[in-house]
Amino acid sequence: MMKRVMNRAIEMARKMEGDWQARMKMALTHSWKVEKGQVEVKANNEIVGFKDWFVNKNFDQNEAYAIRNEAYRFEITKETEKAYRFTIHTEYGKIFTWAPKSVCMTEEDERQEAIKAMNAWENGLKRNKELRQKAIELGVKCVGPNSRLKTATLERKIKEHLENIA
C-alpha cells in the first residue's frame, strides 16, 4: 500500500511545476485521499479549461486570470449527472468550484475553438479588404489602399456614397 501511494505521488509530482517539496507534499496528500477512497480518480488531463463566458461570469478578475493562464491541473473531485466539482491547481493556490459538463473543455475542444477563432479573424480581414477595394473603385472619400478603417465604417461610407450619387 505504501509503495502504491508513493509511486502515484511521484508520478503526479513529476507532471507539476514548481518547488519539488511542495509538489510532493500536494501529490502525497492527494495520493493518500485516493487510497482512502475520498477522491475519485479520473483520466489524466481530461478537462483542461472552461469556456470563456463561464469564466467571465463566475470568477473574479484574479481567479479568471489564474484559470486561463496559470492553471496546471483541473482535478475532478466529485461528479453528478450534469456537473463536476473541481479543484483547480494554479500557481497562486487552489480554486474550488462546480462547473456544468457543458462548459468543460478538453484539449481537442480548445484546439477547435482556436481554429474557429482564427478562421473568423481571417474571414473578417478578407471582408475588410474587399470592402476597402470596392470603396476605392467607387471613389469614396477618405478611403485609400493603406486606410485602416473598420469594416462597419467602410460599409457605412460606401452606403452614404451610393446614396449621394443616386
C-alpha positions in Angstrom: 0.0 0.0 0.0 2.8 2.5 0.9 4.6 1.7 -2.3 1.5 2.3 -4.4 0.8 5.6 -2.6 4.4 6.8 -3.1 4.6 5.7 -6.8 1.3 7.5 -7.5 2.6 10.7 -5.7 5.9 10.7 -7.6 4.1 10.3 -10.9 1.8 13.2 -10.1 4.6 15.4 -8.8 6.7 15.0 -11.9 3.8 16.4 -14.0 3.6 19.5 -11.8 5.7 22.6 -11.9 7.4 24.5 -9.0 9.3 23.5 -5.9 9.8 19.7 -5.7 9.0 19.5 -1.9 5.7 21.5 -2.4 4.8 19.3 -5.4 5.5 16.1 -3.4 3.5 17.4 -0.4 0.5 18.1 -2.6 0.8 14.9 -4.5 1.2 12.7 -1.4 -1.9 14.4 0.2 -3.9 13.6 -2.9 -2.5 10.1 -3.3 -3.5 9.3 0.3 -7.0 10.6 -0.3 -7.2 8.4 -3.5 -6.0 5.4 -1.4 -8.6 6.0 1.3 -11.4 6.4 -1.4 -12.1 10.0 -0.5 -11.3 11.2 -4.1 -12.5 9.6 -7.3 -9.6 9.4 -9.9 -10.3 10.5 -13.4 -8.2 10.0 -16.6 -5.3 12.4 -16.5 -5.9 15.9 -18.1 -9.4 15.1 -19.5 -10.5 18.7 -18.7 -8.1 21.5 -19.4 -10.3 24.5 -19.1 -13.7 26.2 -19.3 -15.5 28.2 -22.0 -14.6 31.9 -21.7 -18.1 33.1 -21.0 -18.4 30.8 -18.0 -15.0 32.0 -16.5 -16.1 35.7 -17.1 -19.4 35.1 -15.4 -18.4 33.0 -12.4 -15.0 34.2 -11.3 -13.4 37.5 -10.2 -10.6 39.0 -12.3 -7.8 37.4 -10.4 -9.3 33.9 -10.4 -10.1 34.2 -14.1 -6.5 35.2 -14.9 -5.3 32.2 -12.8 -7.6 29.8 -14.5 -6.8 31.0 -18.0 -3.0 31.4 -17.7 -1.7 29.7 -14.6 -3.8 26.6 -14.1 -1.7 23.5 -14.5 -4.3 20.9 -13.4 -8.0 20.5 -13.2 -8.8 17.8 -10.7 -12.3 16.4 -10.6 -13.2 15.6 -7.0 -16.9 14.8 -7.4 -19.3 14.2 -10.3 -23.1 14.4 -10.8 -25.1 13.7 -13.9 -24.7 17.2 -15.2 -21.7 18.8 -13.4 -18.2 18.3 -12.0 -16.7 19.5 -8.7 -13.2 20.8 -9.5 -10.1 21.6 -7.5 -8.2 23.8 -9.9 -4.5 23.9 -9.1 -2.8 27.2 -10.1 0.5 28.9 -9.4 -1.4 31.1 -6.8 -3.2 28.3 -4.9 -6.3 26.2 -5.4 -9.7 27.2 -6.6 -12.7 25.1 -5.7 -15.8 25.2 -7.9 -18.7 23.3 -9.5 -19.0 23.5 -13.3 -21.6 22.1 -15.7 -20.2 19.4 -18.0 -21.3 21.5 -21.0 -18.7 24.3 -20.3 -15.8 22.0 -19.7 -13.2 21.8 -22.5 -10.8 19.1 -23.4 -7.5 19.8 -25.4 -9.4 18.9 -28.6 -12.2 21.4 -27.8 -9.7 24.1 -27.1 -7.9 23.4 -30.4 -11.2 23.5 -32.3 -12.1 26.8 -30.6 -8.8 28.3 -31.6 -9.2 27.2 -35.2 -12.7 28.6 -35.3 -11.5 32.0 -33.9 -8.6 32.1 -36.4 -11.0 31.4 -39.3 -13.4 34.1 -38.1 -10.5 36.5 -37.9 -9.2 35.7 -41.4 -12.7 36.0 -42.9 -13.1 39.4 -41.2 -9.8 40.6 -42.7 -10.8 39.3 -46.1 -14.2 41.1 -45.9 -12.5 44.3 -44.8 -10.0 44.1 -47.7 -12.8 43.5 -50.2 -14.8 46.5 -48.9 -11.8 48.8 -49.0 -11.1 47.7 -52.6 -14.8 48.4 -53.5 -14.6 51.8 -51.8 -11.5 52.8 -53.8 -13.1 51.7 -57.0 -16.3 53.7 -56.2 -14.1 56.8 -55.3 -15.3 57.1 -51.7 -13.6 60.0 -49.9 -11.0 59.2 -47.2 -10.5 55.6 -48.3 -7.1 54.7 -49.7 -5.1 51.5 -50.2 -3.5 51.9 -46.8 -6.5 53.1 -44.8 -7.3 51.2 -41.6 -11.0 51.8 -41.3 -13.2 49.3 -39.5 -15.5 47.1 -41.6 -18.6 48.8 -40.2 -17.1 52.2 -41.1 -16.3 51.1 -44.7 -19.9 49.7 -45.1 -21.4 53.0 -43.8 -19.1 55.1 -46.1 -20.0 53.0 -49.2 -23.7 53.2 -48.4 -23.5 57.0 -47.9 -21.5 57.4 -51.1 -24.1 55.4 -53.1 -27.0 57.4 -51.6 -25.3 60.7 -52.6 -24.8 59.5 -56.1 -28.4 58.4 -56.6 
